[in-house]
Amino acid sequence: MALRRPMVAGNWKMNGSAALAQELFKKFASKLQNDSAEVVLCPPSIYLESVRQLLEANKEALDGSLVRMGAQNLSQHDFGAYTGEVSGQMLKDSGCRYVIIGHSERRRMYGETSNIVAEKFAAAQKHGLTPILCVGESGPAREARRTFEVIAEELDIVIQKNGTMAFDNAIIAYEPLWAVGTGKSATPEQAQEVHAFIRKRLSEVSPFIGENIRILYGGSVTPSNAADLFAQPDVDGGLIGGASLNSSEFLSLCTIA
Ligand code: PGA
């Protein structure tokens, strides 16, 4: 039986502030338990240093509970003339452990193809970061019953470029596009169905990885729908957008997981 520690990751997107980070840590220090879910904060890059300092300053107060830091994006390149980009090594130096890869907003708005996503996945691992790989179908794809096809395609390109064993050090986030930022979450059954599909697909190549990889659900998760979503056997926590910007809601999600 795999022991997958639940994870709650907050994707601030282009929101938040150093003050929000401070507020979160104040709550964490008094409320997070040792056996709580692993908590990951993914602020905009400019606030990584503030979060790193807070992690350092609150080490004792956190008393063994797992709070870690992730970035929202990285360059697929190591260094060079890529204005505005941040490399995996830089994120690692800044204290990140995780990095979100292939979020639908980046795929849609910044032209990140599945090939680029696969390269970013490799770049993250090369620099010692654990990728949180986002996959998910659009509303029309779901209506056309193409959900599994889309998810399989997005996964397979990363597998082809990196090998299945690369998923030994990765997290997957199932984020249906129609649920991200819309207030319309997937039902627990819809989430479970896709999570089971992803796990099975990885199990076919490596039963160990299939059993052990953590698969998060993302898309309009709130304290009122989280318990049912997180209770699904193949849902190992959540990737949280909107609700990660409210310290009380985010803390309550961390304790539900
Ligand atoms: P949401 O975003 O929780 O605001 O729907 C989730 C995400 O984009 O990761």
Residues whose N, C-alpha, C, O or C-beta is under 5 A from the ligand:
A	BS01	PGA	N11 A179 V180 G181 T182 G218 G219 S220 V221 L239 I240 G241 G242 A243
